[in-house]
Amino acid sequence: MKNTKIGLLAIVITAAGLFAFRTMQGGSIKGTITPSEAAGQVWAISATDTVKGSIQQGAFEIPNAKAGMYKVYIDATDPYKDFVKEGVQVSEGIPTDLGEIRLTK
């Protein structure tokens, strides 16, 4: 009987732990790029994670970024210069808004 209770308790703790990790949604990084036609692609790079985002009419979002510190890289089309922003902090479940990013020639 005692072994059954201990086994059941172990199963409950394991299941609770699995559900705790499953509900973590990650964070996101978003912002806008001006001029919008100059934006090619956008990535967020950390020591353990690289996430690609989408750009729609100058607005970008990089979803499912794990919590941590990132470098955001925007690949610009010619004649504009690529853009890099270091030290972007992503928190679990919270979008990080970089605001407007102006690309230069």
N, C-alpha and C positions, 0 to 999 in steps of 0.2 A: 504494500500500500504506500509506504514511504517513497519507494523508488518511482512509483507511478506519479506521485505529486511532484517530485523533483523533475521527472521527465517532462511533465505537462508544463511546469514553470519554465523550463529551458526552451520549450517550443514557443511559448507565449513571448518570452523575451526576444528570441530570434526573429519572430514574425514582426514584433513591434520595431525592432531595429531595421529590418528590411523596408517597412513602410515609411520610416523616418527618412531614409535616404531617397526613397522614391518620390516623396513630396517636395524635395528640394528642386526648385525650378531654375536656378541659375539667375544671372543678371543679364542686362543688355546694355549696349552703348548706342546712342542715337545722336543725330544732329542734322544740320543742313550744309550743303556745299554750294558756294557761289563762285563763279557762274555754274549753273546746274549742268550745262552741256560739257563742261570740262572734266567731270567726274567719270572715271573709268571703272575702277573697282575699289573696294574698301575691305581691310582686314584688321583684326585685333590680334596681337601676338604677345604671348607671355612666355615664361620659362618652360611651361608644361602644356600650353594650349595655343592653338591657332584657329581662329574662327573667321569665316568669310561672311560679309554682310551683303545686303541688297541696297541698291540705290534706285529710287523712283522720283523723277522730276526734282533732283537735287537733295531730297530727303533720304537719309540712310539710317539703317538699323542693323546692328549686329546682335542677333539673339543668342541665347543659350551659352553665354560666357560664364565660366566658373568664377567664383569670387577670387579676387587677386588684383595684381598690378599688370597693366597692359601698355603696349605701344600700339597706337592706331596709325595705320599706314593707308594713305589714299593715293592710288595710282591715277595720275591726271593724264589727260590727252594733250598732245602738242598743240599749241606752244606753251601750255601751262606746266608749272613745276609740280612734282610730287610733293605730298605733305606728310609729315611725321609728327605726331604728338606723343611724347613719352609721359609716363607717370599717371596714366588714367586708371583710377581706382574703381573696380567693379565690386559691388556688394550683392549678396544673395537676395534675389527677389526684387531688386530695386533697379530701375533704368538709370543709367548715367547719361546725362544730356550734355554734350559738348557745345551746344549752341551752333552759331554760324561759323563756318570755316571758309575763309576767302582764299582761293587759290590765286597765285601770282604768276606772271609770265616771266 
